[in-house]
Amino acid sequence: SAADSVVTLLDYGAGNVRSVRNAIRHLGFDVKDVQTPEDILNAERLVFPGVGAFAAAMDVLNKNGMAEAICSYIEKDRPFLGICLGLQLLFESSEENGPVKGLGLIPGVVGRFDSSNGFRVPHIGWNALQIEKDSLILDDVGSHHVYFVHSYRAMPSDENKDWVSSTCNYGDNFIASVRRGNVHAVQFHPEKSGDVGLTILRRFLYPKTNLEKKPTERKALKLAKRVIACLDVRTNDRGDLVVTKGDQYDVRKHTKENEVRELGKPVELARQYYKDGADEVSFLNITGFRDFPLGDLPMLQVLRYTSENVFVPLTVGGGIRDFTDANGRHYSSLEVASEYFRCGADKISIGSDAVYAAEEYLRTGVKSGKSSLEQISRVYGNQAVVVSIDPRRVYVKNPKDVEFKTIRVANPGPNGEEFAWYQCTVSGGREGRPIGAYELAKAVEELGAGEILLNCIDCDGQKKGFDIDLIKLISDTVSIPVIASSGAGSAEHFSEVFRKTNASAALAAGIFHRKEVPIQSVKEHLLNEHIEVRI
Ligand code: 1PR
């Protein structure tokens, strides 16, 4: 019957659930949205991809009678799959801006990860599961990495051990999944976990089919270092959206026509990188500071198309700020970000506007709460907000010559300078600002950034390796994950940055676009160097 191929989806409109929809459709099901509590009670199978903050989600569920409906649906042992916050809400309460009462179906309190023991919070990335009991949908998934992104987690205890089907180690052994009968919930994101994630969803949707085992050569052990493909996107001189790539941020060819370099089409390249094993794909709208991004409908279209069959996390950046258009209509940065999330972005990345916010914060010593960074991280959580830093190296003879944090550099400057500071820029490197990368990183962490994308204009496109001095400095300074970027020229550069710094991920553009070093060979090299990666 038609009902056999319908999934009822509970989406209360707080973030990116487009990927969940896309994954369900990809597996041959139609999606029906919950409008009323009756829709829950009548569902054949219910998927609940909780997004946003715990308290806000509980508010919505309580106000419209959904909370009661979910509880009675689950108590009847009807097919249920909760994802991320959709797992946490099943517990008694959460400490996230709380305590806040949850649905109370599973004994336990959801608490924050402790970053004091050296584990970065949010927990972002591909980690391994320990299967605790027959979980049906997970089965052999214990050998693979799955994608997590969260700052809060529930802990296993004697009271909830009947529920716990797998745990994950990240400082603590926290609950990665629960199962009782037909009721499942997972802390990670199957819709973002590539083929392995799709297999998990397939097993939930088709419980009677035989389990297909995914062979592994090597068992996943711990949080993997991520390899990220980055697509710098802009319109070319004919008005088409293309992937470009600069040399120290200069994307023009310096021929007579001075055209923008074109390295491919964004949707096609993103798909290719997904197939090649990229752990994440980033789109940077590099002229977003100039053109209003919501005017840039092609970029939204790129996200929509990409998220249809790319099942790893997508980040989009460029032009996230408040804006008043020619007709006097005001758009908040939050609206811009919301549109990106609705179109399939999992994280947004802020460049220029975060520099201004950090400068103001350092000047006044007060968090205004009004910056795009603060607003977006308040509504969507800090795990959804990346700050992109675009610094340029400035050599100095004596650290006392500048008010910014300097470091002793491995290679002295042109006049034998042994020190340097890293000056932040805005507008795609066009304007230097009176703030260093070190000061910026600390400030944006306090303002709510969940991750730092650390570029370096000097190294960009040079293929001479990452700026180890800079990446070490920043990754030792903050306790949020740092993505190393700019300068990758070989697979060895990736192992170097992971060995010498505390970067959680490394990103490259040019070598992937020009097919000089495929993603697979980077992964193989890291594996040979005994660096944990997702295969
Ligand atoms: O300021 O919020 O509108 O955001 C603008 C965003 O666009 C920022 O994230 C900024 O980094 C990016 N951007 C602006 N101009 C350029 C440019 O190249 N002219 N691209 C630009 C930044 C740098 C990296 C690049 C790595 C790796 N691109 O993302 O992909 O350096 O390259 P490589 O592996 O080839 O060395 P806002």
Residues whose N, C-alpha, C, O or C-beta is under 5 A from the ligand:
A	BS01	1PR	C230 D232 G246 Y249 D250 L284 N285 I286 G288 F289 G317 G318 G319 I320 S349 I350 G351 S352 D353 S388 D390 S427 G428 N455 C459 D460 G461 Q462 S485 S486 G487 A488 L507 A508 A509 G510 I511
